[in-house]
Amino acid sequence: LTNPAVAPATGTVPALGVTAAAYTNNDVEAATATTLFDLDTVLNRVAIQSPANAGTLAPTGTLPADIGSDAGFDIYSTLSDGVADGNAAFAAVDVDGAKRLWSVDVLTGGAADLGEFGADVTDLAVKLDQ
């Protein structure tokens, strides 16, 4: 992964803080476009990884708190006739030692705290069409 904020003349800097990633538009329709978003736990931000296979990051927003290095991230897609028509991002994060569930705005980095987990949670997956 590379951080495009570095000028091409000076080379690229590895993005060492990406610990979680999730795609939008999770459905089984081959024609549906998707976007890969990453959580960077070093810089505490959300980024688009585009193109996905190249690993180039474009920051979209800063998270509201310093999160620990363990984070889980998934994007839930609502479906209409089997095709994704809406997305909601969720993250399992560590804030000051508390394992929290956040709803995350992937375009701004804004987050709403949905509560604390009763256990040590370091990953997150949301089942399709729930």
PyMOL commands that set and color helices and strands:
alter all, ss='L'
color gray80, all
select helices_A, chain A and resi 8-10
alter helices_A, ss='H'
color red, helices_A
select strands_A, chain A and resi 2-3+13-14+18-23+36-40+45-49+57-62+72-80+83-95+98-104+111-116
alter strands_A, ss='S'
color yellow, strands_A
deselect
rebuild
show_as cartoon
